[in-house]
Amino acid sequence: MNETFYKILPNGVRIVYRQRPSEVVYLGIMVGAGTRDEKEEESGLAHYIEHCVFKGCKPFQNPLSNQGKELTARDIIDQIEGVGGEINAYTTKEETTFYAATPKRYWKRALKLIASMILHPTFPKEETEKEVEVILDEIESYEDSPSELIYDDFESLVFKGHPLARPILGTRKSVRALAKSKSIAQEFMARNYTSDQMVVFAQGDVSLSQLETLTNQLFKDIKAGGTSHTPYDAAPKEHEVRYKKHTHQVHVMLGGLAYPIGHKKQLALYLLNNILGGGSMSSKLNLLLREKKGLVYTIESQYTPLSDTGYWSIYFASDKKDKGECIRLILGQLEAFRKHPISQHQLQKSLQQLHGQMAISSENQENNALAMAKLMLYHGCAPTWEETFRKIAQLTPDDLFDVAQEIFHPSNIYTLIYE
């Protein structure tokens, strides 16, 4: 049986550990700092830091041994991959996460390395300048994929006027400016990589007391920052935006603002979204637009809750001649949810399907560990998927009807079109 343990160090660093029998340990550090914490002239900085801490760092200094040599980019890779593990990182609008999967005998090495990377990065000039080119290539690759780029542009529409509207990767101009001085990155980390914004997480079969002791050794000198994300207080200005992309297909995204993490209606919207166009071919939109009408190859809906706001979206790509019909059918389905509650029979069928989806998803241990860390960062605890589903199973058709009335209201539907 899996069991979850929590600990808060005196300086505010949080630890969450889920014990499970395994020869592999998933662990890392999640920092509550992302794109929305950048100043206007720092666009792309959080993501740039995520890349550059892999380029060199000072190793953890054990009081009982001498300080070792600085670690190069190759040293960092070899420390984990040399024993068959994997090390990775990612940046979102609100978090930057560094994590590893490693044979359990090497879990201490992995945690020490990740801590060294984010607490003592060296930002070697030659390496960081090369990494700028890598990020520029990443931007170009992203811009060549309209099905991915449209999500960034839709967030820019929904969150216009707020740092959440900025792209995670930054722009070519802003990224080139970041490498001119490592003090830019160091100042951002000093401002945001504080003890109150850090969660150390681990999942596997390790000693909880050893995890707590090592975490305290690594992070005992880190201070709290007392800062938080820039509050969301903006509102979308335009209900429809069009971009000329000269692609074969038209790419369209509809959606609007939604509930933040921890909102009392979050789980109801999560279930409603799954019924609408979640990860199943039996979703309402897939059955209507693809199976019945043959208008699209892909149609999906998503709900993305953030710390103090969130958004929902529907994405599809179609022939240009079918765009109007697709939008009409989608709006009709949203209005149907607002006119009539779903039946109790349909609700039970949807719950059965969701239970299976969540059970299958729970087999992905890497995703489990990352989700556990995020829950700890924003909730202070990390319920299991079974605990979450029990709450979802208590929802009624009226709960979903109430959410549909609010979230799918025409005044909260914004449209972005690539044509």
Sequence and secondary structure as in RCSB ss.txt:
>XXXX:A:sequence
MNETFYKILPNGVRIVYRQRPSEVVYLGIMVGAGTRDEKEEESGLAHYIEHCVFKGCKPFQNPLSNQGKELTARD
IIDQIEGVGGEINAYTTKEETTFYAATPKRYWKRALKLIASMILHPTFPKEETEKEVEVILDEIESYEDSPSELI
YDDFESLVFKGHPLARPILGTRKSVRALAKSKSIAQEFMARNYTSDQMVVFAQGDVSLSQLETLTNQLFKDIKAG
GTSHTPYDAAPKEHEVRYKKHTHQVHVMLGGLAYPIGHKKQLALYLLNNILGGGSMSSKLNLLLREKKGLVYTIE
SQYTPLSDTGYWSIYFASDKKDKGECIRLILGQLEAFRKHPISQHQLQKSLQQLHGQMAISSENQENNALAMAKL
MLYHGCAPTWEETFRKIAQLTPDDLFDVAQEIFHPSNIYTLIYE
>XXXX:A:secstr
  EEEEEE TTS EEEEEE   SEEEEEEEES  GGGS GGGTTHHHHHHHHGGGEE     TTS     EEHHH
HHHHHHTTT EEEEEE SS EEEEEEEEGGGHHHHHHHHHHHHHSB   HHHHHHHHHHHHHHHHHHHT HHHHH
HHHHHHHHTTTSGGGS TT  HHHHHHHTT HHHHHHHHHHH  GGGEEEEEEES  HHHHHHHHHHHHTT    
             SEEEE    SSEEEEEEEE   TT TTHHHHHHHHHHHHSSSTTSHHIIIIIIIT  EEEEE
EEEEE SS EEEEEEEEE GGGHHHHHHHHHHHHHHHHHS   HHHHHHHHHHHHHHHHHHTT HHHHHHHHHHH
HHHHSS   HHHHHHHHTT  HHHHHHHHHHHT GGG EEEEE 
